[in-house]
Protein backbone atom coordinates (compact mmCIF):
# COMPACT_ATOMS: atom_id res chain seq x y z
CA UNK A 1 0.00 0.00 0.00
CA UNK A 2 2.94 2.35 0.53
CA UNK A 3 3.63 2.39 -3.23
CA UNK A 4 0.06 3.49 -3.85
CA UNK A 5 0.44 6.38 -1.42
CA UNK A 6 3.77 7.33 -2.97
CA UNK A 7 1.99 7.93 -6.28
CA UNK A 8 -0.48 10.34 -4.78
CA UNK A 9 -3.05 7.68 -3.89
CA UNK A 10 -3.66 6.56 -7.47
CA UNK A 11 -4.18 2.84 -7.96
CA UNK A 12 -2.25 1.47 -10.93
CA UNK A 13 -3.42 -1.76 -12.61
CA UNK A 14 -0.40 -3.67 -11.31
CA UNK A 15 -1.21 -2.52 -7.78
CA UNK A 16 -4.79 -3.71 -8.17
CA UNK A 17 -3.63 -7.13 -9.37
CA UNK A 18 -1.37 -7.47 -6.35
CA UNK A 19 -4.15 -6.41 -3.97
CA UNK A 20 -6.75 -8.92 -5.20
CA UNK A 21 -5.28 -11.93 -3.34
CA UNK A 22 -5.10 -9.87 -0.14
CA UNK A 23 -8.77 -8.92 -0.37
CA UNK A 24 -9.65 -12.56 -1.05
CA UNK A 25 -7.67 -13.65 2.01
CA UNK A 26 -9.29 -10.94 4.14
CA UNK A 27 -12.75 -12.05 3.02
CA UNK A 28 -11.96 -15.70 3.78
CA UNK A 29 -10.54 -14.86 7.21
CA UNK A 30 -13.57 -12.72 8.07
CA UNK A 31 -15.86 -15.56 6.95
CA UNK A 32 -13.97 -18.05 9.12
CA UNK A 33 -14.43 -15.75 12.13
CA UNK A 34 -18.09 -15.03 11.38
CA UNK A 35 -17.48 -11.32 10.86
CA UNK A 36 -20.07 -10.45 8.23
CA UNK A 37 -19.20 -6.75 8.08
CA UNK A 38 -15.52 -7.32 7.36
CA UNK A 39 -16.41 -10.08 4.92
CA UNK A 40 -18.70 -7.74 2.98
CA UNK A 41 -16.18 -4.89 2.94
CA UNK A 42 -13.34 -7.14 1.76
CA UNK A 43 -15.63 -8.52 -0.96
CA UNK A 44 -16.61 -5.01 -2.05
CA UNK A 45 -12.92 -4.12 -2.38
CA UNK A 46 -12.28 -7.32 -4.33
CA UNK A 47 -15.21 -6.55 -6.63
CA UNK A 48 -13.84 -3.08 -7.35
CA UNK A 49 -10.35 -4.40 -8.07
CA UNK A 50 -11.60 -7.16 -10.38
CA UNK A 51 -13.81 -4.71 -12.27
CA UNK A 52 -10.60 -3.10 -13.49
CA UNK A 53 -8.28 -6.10 -13.70
CA UNK A 54 -10.42 -9.11 -14.59
CA UNK A 55 -13.70 -8.08 -16.24
CA UNK A 56 -14.70 -11.70 -16.96
CA UNK A 57 -14.66 -12.43 -13.22
CA UNK A 58 -16.00 -9.09 -12.01
CA UNK A 59 -19.72 -9.81 -12.48
CA UNK A 60 -19.54 -12.71 -10.02
CA UNK A 61 -17.53 -10.68 -7.52
CA UNK A 62 -19.93 -7.73 -7.75
CA UNK A 63 -22.95 -10.00 -7.31
CA UNK A 64 -21.42 -11.56 -4.20
CA UNK A 65 -20.55 -8.13 -2.80
CA UNK A 66 -24.13 -6.97 -3.32
CA UNK A 67 -25.47 -10.08 -1.57
CA UNK A 68 -23.14 -9.67 1.41
CA UNK A 69 -23.77 -5.94 1.76
CA UNK A 70 -27.55 -6.27 1.42
CA UNK A 71 -27.81 -8.24 4.63
CA UNK A 72 -26.00 -5.67 6.77
CA UNK A 73 -27.25 -2.80 8.88
CA UNK A 74 -25.08 0.28 8.33
CA UNK A 75 -25.11 1.02 12.04
CA UNK A 76 -23.47 -2.35 12.57
CA UNK A 77 -20.61 -1.10 10.40
CA UNK A 78 -20.33 2.21 12.23
CA UNK A 79 -21.54 4.22 9.21
CA UNK A 80 -24.43 6.13 10.71
N, C-alpha and C positions, 0 to 999 in steps of 0.2 A: 504494500500500500504506500510505502514511502515514495516509490518511483512515481506513483500517480500524483501525489502531492507536489513532488518536485517539478512536475509539468503544469503547475497551476490548477490541479484538480481535474484535468481532462483525462478521460479514460480512453486509451488507445486500444485498438482491436487485440493486440497481443496481450495487453493487461487483462482484458476481459476473458480471453481464453485461459489465462493462468488462474483467474479467480473462480471460474466455473467449478472446478473440483472442490475448492474450499467451501463454496456455498452448498454443494451437494453433501459434503461431510457435515457441515453445520446443521443442515436439515435432518440428516440421518441421526445425528447425536441428539438433537432436540426431540425427535420422534422416539428414540430409545428412552429418553427421560420423561416422556409424556408432557413436554412443554409445547403446547399447541401454538402459542404466540410466536415463539422463536422459530418453530417449524415453518409457520406461514411466512414470516419475514424472510427467512433464508430462501424459501421457495420463490418468493416474489423477486428477490435479488437474482436468483438463478434464471428465472423467466426473462428478466430484463437483459441479462448478459447473453442468453441464448438467442434472443430476438436479433441481436446484432452479429453473433458469431456462428450460429447454427440454425438458420431459418427453418430447415426441415424438422428440427426437433422442437422449435420454439412453441408451436401450437399446443403440444402436449404439456409443456412446462407452464405455459400461461393458464391453461385449463386447470391444472392442478393448483396453481397459485390462487386462482379465483375460488376454487372449492375450499381450500384451507382458510382463506381470508373471510369467506362468507359466513363461516360458523363462529366468528369471533366478535366479541363485544369490544369496541374501541376503548372503553374505560379499562378493560382488562389489560390493554396494551399501554396504558398511561397516556393516551392521546385525546384527552377530553377537549 
